[in-house]
Amino acid sequence: MPELPALPLGPPLLRPRDTGSAHRPTLRGPGRDRQAERLDDSFDRLTSAFRGGRVAATDEPAAHESELVLVLEVAGDLSEFVNAMRKISGLEFLAEELEDQVSPDEFAAIDSHGRPRRYTRDVFLVASDATAWERMLSLWSRFKRGESFDRGYAPFRQLFERLKALRRWDDRDRLELSGAAEAWERELANAPDDLVNFEVELWWRESSERRADALATLRTDLEAAGGELVAEYSLAEIAYSGALARARGALLLDAAHRREVRWLRTEGIRLFHPMGQIAAPAADEVVQASPVPAPALVLARTSSRLALLDGLPVEGHELLAGRLLIDDPDSWAATTPVNTRVHGSAMASLVIHGDLSDSHVALTEPIYLRPLLQPNAPSWVTNAPEELPRSSLPIHLIHSAVARLFEGERVAPETRVVVVAIADSSQPCNRFVSPLARLLDWLSFRYNVLFLVAGGNHLQDIELQADFDEHADPRLIESAFLQSVLRTAGFRRPLSPAEAVNAITVGASHNDASGAVPQDGLIDPLVSPQLASVLGPIGPGLRRSMKPELLFPGGRQLVRLRPLEKGQRIASLVRTSRPPGLRVARPGIGATALRATSHVCGTSGAAALAGHAIVELLGAIDELKSAFGDRFPEDRLDVVLAKAALAHGCSWGSGRQAVEAAMNVLGIGGSRDRVARMLGYGLGRLDGSIECEPEKVTVFAVGRIGDGQLHSYSFPLPRSLASSIAPRRVTLTLAWLSPINPFHRGYRRAALKLEPAGEAIASKFVAGVETTEPASRRGTLEHEILEGQRAVPYAPDTAIELAVSCRADAGALEDDVPYAVLATLEVPSSFGIQVYEEVREQLRIPLRTAVPAQL
């Protein structure tokens, strides 16, 4: 029978959001005397630094009085401090970051029962000159003496009561938080005399004069050290001011070893970033697979809705020819040998065809491709690594590439989705949102476009227990690898720009369609295809949000076990183009040059597969818009609906039990939140996640919502379920795009929440089984699964209320934000309950409208 379409919900009931009156824990600190004892030394050290000055790299005086950037680590929230700080001339707020929650120590959050609980830490970054510091020092002295503060300065008293640490932002921060020190130590030992490009991220200053002075100081110091300032770029909307600099490798290596930069004045610098880390690493072994027949070229449209930012593909490859709209404004094709076009060919193949070992149908619309990666090796090197060019700032390159879609030449203005299947191996997610993640978030809301981002690959060896037995039962092998990955979770964070809150970050599941069996003593480390690959990242993201949000097949990553050494068993990832893995198009040799295939593993392929799935979902949404056009108030709300739909079919499946078992062995408890850090919302579906069946109905709603508003939708329940013990599952998904505030610890300006309510929920019609409420509500994508199997009597017109509320989360929210809601109710077909038909009738949707062409 023809597949049934999702059904639109009626218009929402609009009302103000209920702010509630939940208890806010009070913060308890150590008291004034103890604070003076703890912090006096820190104040004295900084006073000496201000009064003694700092040795400059040159004799040229700075245009302004010398400054230090101060790091103020505070227990709890100090919402009024930033405003009070502006009363002191020379004290400038730079950024506010939210640290993870910490266990009670000398500070604690006291709950309503008087018990100490974990508390959060704010980190304020402030630029101060010597005059401003003396004023702050005088306030500190008044605090220690217990004296009153002048009007408007009271937040400083609260600051001193809650101040955990006070120090200067130093070169160790600048070099380590961005991965620069580690990258330079790894790459530059044999290049002391080479001029090496690197990125300097400057502090964003409100004054354009200050920004110009920082660049002038950087240029002077670089030239004195034998280097140069190559280019600069700034973007106020994401608080980015950066420069492309060049210096001798020996100087960078010395800075990395010392964790100190002696040849630059660095107070105006936030972070150093190494170049060449946003790359597609090459396989250690290249093996060409047999060709795959190309399906007939059938394109139903001429414009593209998905853009792929990657490497140049083999445009004439039989599997790609006629299916790509390649935009090469810099004429890279003329200088990029065909045999080096590996990653772009592979990703384009996955977006268009999916895994070539599987039976998915090729997309019937073209894909826009903008080359951003280039091989970093001579043309005669086979399978050379591809990376962003080291001669351009990544922010400038990617900003201009995305803007080009919608502005100026408008080369692909109908783009709805952009796939970024690359990551920065040097920059795991920490308390700072990376410049590239900030850029993608701002672009996403500005252009109403969804980014699909690879979570990043961790290619380090895996340490196993000494008694590991490679001949054991596969489930025991799986548990051993999961335990090893969990033990090193802190070193496996998502890689920039995976922390972007508006993007969907895609992890790789241990899954492909190759059917290949491990050979030559290699080990398949996992059994369940719903588990995350051993090379994938482990969350959380910013503010402990859900990252990655979902998994798509990334290929079965095999490992090679080394001999026992010093009581330790080490497993190394096998980086090869042999199967297993996702089968893709690649440059070939000789007669098969334009027909060759090979296999890949990793999160890049998973992100590309998610791109394939979302284009198919956009096609299904086209059918919904054709049938229910009046329920789409704006044409481009299909972006958030596609975002919600991509996640709507996700579930943990058997992966949950495997992760929980490994966690129990380690004694860390398999809570839902911990499971989600490995699995996100679970494995996504490559087929349509919004298609219905007689026993399964999906409803949807799209709209825009503003601060303080609540939109309430009514999801009617089938009358037949009121007296049935049939197991029922309810899946709820909410997606939106948010503007950002790069200066605020909250970062995303719009916090939406989906709350199912009403008699059916209150009466235990269903209860949460796959839900991680705190993490899911810190991003821009909520997803939960509820189940039940008891008969719950209810009146004929009973409905689940789906309430979508919105509040400002990082300063003022002046824009309405686009959102989409999906809800699915399903029961086993064996019970014969016509769920779809009953809900359709209650929604009063005519049958002729409810059944258009197949989705």
DOKELUM-759958 format. One record per residue (C-alpha): x, y, z. Coordinates in pm, whole numbers, plus 50000, padded with zeros to 5 digits. Example, Ala and Ser with C-alpha at 12.3 -4.5 7.8 and 13.67 -1.06 7.14 Angstrom:
    east   north      up
   51230   49550   50780
   51367   49894   50714
This chain:
    east   north      up
   50000   50000   50000
   50120   50357   49951
   50309   50506   50240
   50106   50746   50454
   50222   51106   50510
   50280   51276   50842
   49981   51483   50952
   49987   51855   51035
   49866   51965   51376
   49615   52245   51401
   49717   52602   51479
   49868   52646   51824
   49707   52802   52125
   49921   53108   52205
   49982   53216   52563
   50263   53359   52781
   50522   53118   52910
   50479   53019   53276
   50805   53120   53444
   50726   52910   53752
   50874   52953   54096
   51133   52678   54121
   51375   52691   54415
   51712   52842   54330
   51990   52703   54548
   52175   52960   54756
   52552   52966   54736
   52755   52927   55053
   53115   53048   55055
   53401   53036   55305
   53348   53390   55439
   53538   53719   55423
   53833   53625   55642
   53897   53297   55462
   53866   53471   55123
   54132   53722   55227
   54358   53438   55337
   54301   53246   55012
   54339   53532   54764
   54578   53791   54907
   54877   53626   54737
   54700   53636   54400
   54624   54006   54439
   54985   54073   54542
   55129   53888   54240
   54909   54078   53998
   54988   54409   54169
   55358   54339   54119
   55296   54256   53753
   55110   54584   53696
   55357   54797   53888
   55670   54628   53754
   55563   54616   53391
   55644   54337   53147
   55952   54286   52932
   55854   54370   52577
   55980   54196   52266
   56095   54528   52119
   56191   54872   52243
   55897   55035   52067
   55645   55166   52321
   55284   55056   52300
   55024   55312   52198
   54829   55254   52519
   54918   55181   52878
   55024   54821   52935
   54738   54582   53009
   54690   54238   53156
   54403   54003   53084
   54262   53875   53412
   54091   53541   53466
   53831   53558   53744
   53691   53217   53838
   53370   53263   54034
   53141   53020   54216
   52788   53058   54085
   52621   53321   53870
   52712   53690   53892
   52469   53843   53648
   52524   54204   53763
   52904   54201   53770
   52958   54295   53404
   52747   54611   53438
   52924   54713   53760
   53264   54653   53602
   53194   54918   53340
   53201   55182   53615
   53579   55143   53637
   53757   55315   53351
   54023   55091   53199
   53849   54768   53301
   53701   54603   52991
   53490   54289   52978
   53621   54045   52715
   53429   53721   52761
   53232   53509   53002
   53253   53133   53001
   53067   52867   53196
   53272   52590   53354
   53142   52243   53433
   52969   52177   53762
   53202   52087   54048
   53152   51906   54378
   53114   52107   54700
   53442   52228   54848
   53472   52560   55030
   53178   52665   54816
   52850   52479   54775
   52498   52530   54640
   52259   52480   54932
   51928   52324   54831
   51587   52375   54992
   51669   52105   55249
   51994   52270   55354
   52213   52012   55181
   52531   52111   54990
   52517   52032   54619
   52735   52067   54312
   52765   52420   54178
   52866   52582   53852
   53161   52812   53798
   53163   53126   53587
   53485   53249   53433
   53515   53619   53353
   53793   53742   53128
   53871   54108   53180
   54133   54342   53038
   54272   54588   53291
   54530   54863   53283
   54729   54962   53593
   54496   55247   53689
   54189   55023   53676
   54371   54757   53876
   54449   55006   54154
   54078   55088   54173
   53989   54721   54191
   54260   54672   54456
   54105   54948   54666
   53768   54770   54648
   53937   54448   54759
   54082   54633   55059
   53738   54767   55152
   53599   54413   55130
   53867   54278   55365
   53794   54553   55616
   53421   54488   55599
   53344   54840   55478
   53043   54938   55270
   53066   54988   54893
   52953   55295   54702
   52628   55281   54508
   52661   55066   54196
   52969   54877   54318
   52789   54619   54534
   52841   54341   54272
   53215   54366   54346
   53142   54262   54706
   52957   53956   54574
   53247   53891   54337
   53499   53889   54622
   53273   53666   54833
   53255   53407   54552
   53597   53446   54391
   53763   53106   54369
   54075   53205   54176
   54234   53512   54023
   54523   53505   53778
   54646   53648   53453
   54571   53491   53116
   54913   53362   53018
   55095   53203   52728
   55018   52854   52853
   54649   52930   52798
   54721   53078   52457
   54919   52775   52343
   54744   52479   52504
   54371   52555   52483
   54387   52565   52103
   54625   52269   52064
   54899   52488   51916
   55177   52370   52149
   55111   52002   52085
   55078   52051   51708
   55403   52249   51680
   55595   51997   51891
   55468   51721   51663
   55531   51893   51330
   55819   52138   51355
   56111   51945   51504
   56266   51904   51159
   56174   52247   51021
   56356   52502   51240
   56445   52735   50952
   56117   52713   50759
   55875   53003   50770
   55558   52856   50915
   55209   53006   50892
   54993   53017   51204
   54675   53190   51317
   54666   53452   51592
   54323   53500   51749
   54318   53841   51916
   54091   53951   52195
   53785   54122   52052
   53793   54483   52176
   53498   54720   52159
   53729   54999   52044
   53843   54980   51682
   54149   55178   51790
   54242   54908   52039
   54198   54641   51773
   54421   54834   51534
   54685   54881   51806
   54688   54506   51877
   54749   54431   51508
   55019   54698   51487
   55198   54552   51789
   55176   54203   51640
   55312   54323   51305
   55606   54505   51469
   55702   54207   51685
   55676   53958   51399
   55899   54166   51174
   56155   54209   51453
   56162   53829   51488
   56213   53774   51114
   55850   53693   51037
   55557   53885   50897
   55186   53949   50931
   55034   53800   50616
   54665   53889   50649
   54403   53991   50901
   54028   53938   50925
   53760   54040   51173
   53391   53966   51213
   53212   54155   51489
   52905   53927   51486
   53112   53639   51627
   53359   53858   51821
   53647   53741   51604
   53963   53934   51528
   54239   53725   51377
   54559   53740   51181
   54751   53504   50961
   55112   53529   51077
   55441   53372   50967
   55751   53298   51175
   56046   53063   51179
   55969   52711   51291
   56237   52732   51561
   56054   53020   51731
   55722   52834   51732
   55889   52518   51857
   56061   52713   52136
   55726   52863   52238
   55570   52517   52243
   55849   52369   52458
   55854   52658   52707
   55478   52724   52701
   55589   53085   52673
   55623   53321   52377
   55933   53534   52436
   55944   53704   52097
   55595   53858   52097
   55401   54084   52329
   55102   53861   52382
   54862   54049   52612
   54638   54133   52316
   54631   53768   52202
   54361   53526   52308
   54485   53207   52141
   54739   53075   51891
   54603   52828   51636
   54820   52593   51427
   54744   52577   51056
   54682   52256   50866
   54489   52083   51145
   54152   52100   50967
   54233   51813   50738
   54128   51480   50593
   54403   51233   50694
   54503   50981   50431
   54486   50605   50476
   54808   50421   50552
   54725   50161   50286
   54548   50224   49957
   54364   49933   49795
   54134   49986   49500
   53805   49794   49497
   53616   49678   49190
   53393   49925   49007
   53023   49962   49085
   52778   50015   48798
   52655   50374   48790
   52277   50407   48811
   52096   50597   48539
   52124   50973   48574
   51778   51104   48664
   51754   51459   48802
   51414   51595   48901
   51547   51947   48963
   51834   52161   48840
   51915   52358   49156
   52084   52222   49467
   51958   52222   49824
   52269   52066   49977
   52614   52221   49967
   52927   52017   50040
   53239   52205   50153
   53522   51960   50096
   53797   51867   49853
   53786   51862   49475
   53623   51543   49342
   53698   51345   49029
   53432   51529   48833
   53426   51280   48546
   53394   50971   48767
   53105   50758   48639
   52936   50771   48979
   52963   51150   49003
   52940   51283   48649
   52639   51505   48591
   52539   51498   48957
   52761   51778   49093
   52753   52155   49061
   53120   52234   49123
   53199   52594   49210
   53573   52654   49177
   53622   53034   49190
   53995   53000   49265
   54057   52759   48973
   54202   52488   49194
   54108   52221   48940
   54384   52343   48709
   54655   52267   48968
   54509   51973   49165
   54608   51633   49019
   54319   51395   48973
   54488   51117   49172
   54489   51340   49485
   54115   51410   49482
   54027   51145   49735
   53821   51299   50014
   53598   51515   49796
   53520   51219   49571
   53438   50998   49869
   53213   51250   50042
   53031   51344   49722
   52975   50974   49652
   52824   50916   49997
   52595   51217   49974
   52471   51115   49627
   52453   50735   49658
   52497   50645   50022
   52713   50340   50094
   52775   50182   49752
   52757   49837   49914
   52399   49911   50010
   52091   49941   49792
   51997   50307   49838
   51869   50500   49541
   52082   50783   49407
   51957   51135   49479
   51751   51294   49206
   51885   51644   49258
   52237   51779   49208
   52479   51857   49489
   52667   52186   49507
   53035   52135   49591
   53282   52408   49685
   53642   52282   49714
   53814   52395   50035
   54067   52114   50086
   54392   52080   49893
   54652   51801   49898
   54954   51893   50108
   55209   51685   49919
   55375   51663   49573
   55154   51543   49289
   55334   51210   49264
   55238   51110   49622
   54944   50870   49616
   54654   50937   49857
   54806   51260   49990
   54641   51419   50295
   54407   51704   50211
   54368   52013   50428
   54250   52372   50432
   54516   52585   50262
   54767   52722   50511
   54777   53050   50321
   54423   53151   50428
   54250   53206   50760
   53987   52931   50802
   53728   53181   50926
   53770   53402   50620
   53770   53109   50378
   53458   52941   50514
   53269   53264   50577
   53321   53376   50217
   53231   53030   50083
   52896   53023   50266
   52813   53389   50201
   52876   53324   49831
   52580   53086   49831
   52332   53355   49931
   52488   53695   49859
   52669   53860   49571
   52676   53603   49294
   52423   53386   49488
   52565   53071   49337
   52325   52838   49524
   52056   53046   49697
   51819   52751   49747
   52069   52575   49976
   51905   52436   50290
   52185   52216   50425
   52565   52250   50429
   52782   51944   50502
   53116   52012   50672
   53277   51667   50695
   53608   51788   50840
   53727   51878   51191
   54019   52046   51368
   54225   51766   51522
   54410   52013   51747
   54105   52167   51912
   53872   51947   52117
   53564   52106   52270
   53643   52286   52596
   53484   52576   52779
   53552   52809   52484
   53344   52801   52168
   53596   52786   51885
   53592   53063   51622
   53479   52820   51354
   53187   52692   51564
   53083   53052   51637
   53095   53123   51265
   52874   52826   51172
   52622   52916   51441
   52597   53275   51323
   52576   53175   50956
   52309   52915   51037
   52069   53170   51185
   52161   53447   50941
   52091   53239   50629
   51843   52990   50777
   52060   52695   50685
   52143   52372   50868
   52505   52260   50902
   52580   51887   50929
   52918   51863   51100
   53146   51563   51151
   53217   51495   51518
   53587   51432   51446
   53805   51122   51455
   54037   51021   51739
   54307   50807   51584
   54518   50736   51892
   54597   50382   52009
   54359   50207   52247
   54504   50072   52572
   54354   49742   52684
   54393   49541   53003
   54692   49307   53015
   54464   49001   53029
   54274   49095   52712
   54201   48783   52505
   54151   48843   52134
   54004   48491   52102
   53731   48549   52359
   53360   48573   52287
   53292   48879   52066
   53071   49030   52339
   53360   49015   52585
   53590   49177   52328
   53330   49448   52273
   53304   49514   52647
   53683   49538   52681
   53705   49800   52405
   53411   49997   52541
   53573   50006   52884
   53900   50130   52735
   53725   50403   52538
   53524   50510   52843
   53838   50531   53058
   53983   50784   52814
   53659   50974   52748
   53815   51302   52863
   54064   51281   52574
   53797   51202   52315
   53593   51521   52311
   53419   51641   51994
   53653   51837   51767
   53592   52192   51644
   53351   52294   51495
   53146   52007   51641
   53040   52218   51941
   52832   52450   51719
   52488   52461   51882
   52279   52520   51569
   52452   52242   51377
   52376   51872   51398
   52699   51699   51492
   52721   51349   51348
   52911   51065   51509
   52999   50735   51341
   52829   50410   51430
   53020   50083   51392
   52825   49983   51086
   52844   49939   50708
   52699   49718   50437
   53021   49562   50309
   52971   49224   50472
   53351   49184   50486
   53507   48956   50749
   53830   49068   50924
   54142   48911   50770
   54514   48888   50852
   54465   48873   51227
   54273   49200   51247
   54009   49239   51519
   53656   49369   51488
   53628   49546   51825
   53250   49586   51844
   52948   49367   51780
   52649   49601   51790
   52601   49819   51480
   52427   50073   51706
   52742   50147   51903
   52961   50447   51832
   53285   50365   51653
   53599   50336   51864
   53744   50632   51673
   53447   50861   51737
   53413   51146   51989
   53248   51126   52330
   53041   51421   52452
   52935   51645   52598
   52943   51970   52406
   52915   52329   52522
   52748   52364   52863
   52722   51984   52880
   52489   51979   52580
   52423   51673   52364
   52716   51626   52123
   52723   51442   51891
   52345   51448   51861
   52318   51135   51651
   52507   50855   51479
   52510   50747   51117
   52701   50448   50977
   53071   50528   50968
   53214   50190   50871
   53342   49905   51088
   53678   50026   51213
   53915   49731   51260
   54217   49725   51493
   54548   49544   51509
   54664   49409   51842
   55029   49459   51932
   55229   49205   52135
   55217   49240   52513
   55465   49509   52615
   55540   49617   52974
   55221   49453   53094
   55006   49650   52850
   54806   49545   52544
   54778   49813   52275
   54536   49811   51983
   54610   50036   51685
   54346   50156   51441
   54393   50011   51092
   54377   50299   50844
   54319   50129   50512
   54089   50154   50212
   54022   49779   50224
   53678   49660   50339
   53501   49671   50576
   53394   50032   50560
   53167   50259   50359
   53217   50198   49988
   53282   50518   49793
   53403   50653   49460
   53775   50735   49441
   54043   50823   49185
   54155   50510   49004
   54443   50386   48793
   54451   50306   48421
   54133   50170   48268
   53940   50212   48594
   54052   50572   48656
   53694   50696   48632
   53520   50391   48780
   53722   50296   49089
   53588   50253   49442
   53737   50196   49786
   53631   50196   50152
   53646   50457   50428
   53572   50472   50801
   53503   50767   51026
   53276   51054   51117
   53330   51232   50785
   53155   50950   50601
   52881   50944   50866
   52817   51318   50816
   52800   51267   50439
   52550   50981   50484
   52341   51209   50704
   52351   51453   50412
   52213   51183   50182
   51933   51111   50430
   51836   51475   50478
   51805   51541   50105
   51562   51250   50089
   51377   51405   50385
   51358   51737   50201
   51191   51549   49919
   50937   51406   50164
   50878   51755   50304
   50809   51875   49950
   50523   51626   49940
   50394   51752   50277
   50406   52111   50155
   50219   52011   49841
   49947   51845   50047
   49933   52084   50342
   50075   52409   50206
   49855   52626   50426
   50014   52470   50737
   50360   52603   50635
   50353   52975   50721
   50695   53020   50557
   50856   52829   50274
   51196   52807   50443
   51063   52650   50764
   51145   52324   50590
   51500   52370   50726
   51401   52321   51091
   51152   52051   50996
   51429   51861   50817
   51653   51909   51122
   51388   51761   51350
   51308   51481   51104
   51671   51371   51078
   51679   51305   51452
   51324   51182   51488
   51402   50823   51392
   51699   50793   51629
   51709   50540   51912
   51973   50372   52128
   51861   50017   52050
   52105   49745   52159
   52383   50002   52200
   52238   50111   52533
   52274   49773   52701
   52633   49734   52583
   52735   50078   52711
   52557   50032   53045
   52724   49694   53098
   53070   49838   53033
   53001   50129   53265
   52887   49896   53541
   53214   49701   53513
   53402   50028   53556
   53185   50121   53854
   53066   50452   53704
   52697   50369   53663
   52513   50360   53334
   52285   50662   53374
   52097   50785   53070
   52312   51096   53061
   52630   50889   53046
   52487   50664   52775
   52397   50971   52572
   52754   51098   52586
   52855   50798   52377
   52545   50745   52164
   52381   51087   52145
   52016   51028   52062
   52117   50707   51890
   52151   50570   51539
   51971   50766   51269
   51768   50607   50993
   51864   50624   50628
   51502   50579   50523
   51232   50836   50591
   51179   50889   50964
   50848   51071   50913
   50666   50813   50702
   50362   50656   50865
   50192   50317   50875
   49841   50210   50979
   49968   50139   51333
   50200   50442   51343
   50116   50808   51307
   50350   51107   51297
   50223   51461   51342
   50415   51784   51289
   50402   52158   51339
   50628   52443   51230
   50637   52809   51327
   50823   53098   51480
   50826   53187   51848
   50955   53480   52055
   51084   53535   52405
   50828   53464   52675
   50584   53292   52439
   50430   52945   52455
   50273   52760   52162
   50046   52471   52262
   49946   52199   52013
   49692   51923   52063
   49791   51568   51960
   49470   51357   51980
   49496   51005   52115
   49327   50710   51939
   49011   50607   52120
   49102   50239   52081
   49402   50273   52308
   49196   50383   52607
   49120   50024   52707
   49415   49845   52545
   49732   49710   52705
   49909   49728   52368
   50267   49851   52409
   50283   50203   52280
   50576   50427   52202
   50571   50805   52175
   50867   50982   52014
   50898   51360   52051
   51142   51588   51872
   51186   51966   51876
   51441   52152   51664
   51516   52523   51622
   51784   52769   51513
   51905   53028   51760
   52089   53359   51732
   52405   53367   51944
   52574   53600   52191
   52949   53526   52174
   53020   53738   52484
   52779   53559   52717
   52834   53232   52899
   52487   53119   52781
   52596   53172   52417
   52268   53068   52246
   52012   53343   52283
   51700   53126   52244
   51618   52837   52476
   51315   52639   52362
   51153   52353   52547
   50900   52089   52449
   50685   51956   52730
   50421   51689   52675
   50138   51741   52920
   49774   51659   52977
   49577   51380   53135
   49733   51102   52926
   50088   51177   53038
   49989   51243   53400
   49813   50906   53411
   50124   50716   53304
   50003   50656   52950
   50374   50656   52867
   50696   50725   53058
   51045   50818   52948
   51281   50539   52846
   51528   50721   52621
   51541   51073   52752
   51827   51285   52879
   51648   51603   52972
   51933   51823   53104
   52167   51758   52811
   51897   51768   52544
   51775   52109   52660
   52113   52278   52639
   52138   52269   52260
   51887   52332   51979
   51758   51977   51933
   51541   51788   52184
   51452   51425   52135
   51296   51174   52372
   51123   50838   52358
   50846   50735   52597
   50681   50396   52632
   50389   50238   52813
   50176   49924   52804
   49900   49964   53061
   49536   50034   52983
   49467   50396   53076
   49100   50496   53055
   49049   50838   52901
   48767   51037   52744
   48709   51017   52366
   48861   51360   52296
   49173   51321   52512
   49494   51460   52365
   49857   51501   52455
   49939   51869   52479
   50267   51954   52309
   50375   52283   52464
   50667   52469   52301
   50801   52753   52516
   51075   53006   52452
   51292   53216   52681
   51601   53432   52641
   51913   53243   52748
   52206   53477   52677
   52099   53835   52703
   51807   53986   52514
   51628   53781   52249
   51494   54026   51993
   51428   53784   51705
   51157   53524   51664
   51317   53186   51608
   51206   52913   51365
   51115   52576   51514
   50960   52242   51423
   50789   51975   51632
   50746   51609   51541
   50555   51354   51748
   50500   50987   51667
   50268   50735   51831
   50302   50369   51735
   50178   50029   51853
   50263   49674   51736
   50075   49574   51422
   49963   49249   51590
   49708   49443   51800
   49524   49566   51490
   49472   49921   51620
   49437   50165   51332
   49629   50445   51499
   49684   50651   51186
   49323   50650   51073
   49184   50739   51417
   49420   51032   51463
   49356   51154   51107
   48982   51158   51172
   49022   51347   51500
   49240   51606   51325
   48964   51636   51063
   49203   51592   50771
   49023   51467   50457
   49141   51128   50334
   49207   51257   49980
   49450   51516   50125
   49612   51271   50364
   49729   51037   50091
   49930   51214   49820
   50194   51045   49612
   50438   50822   49792
   50687   51010   50010
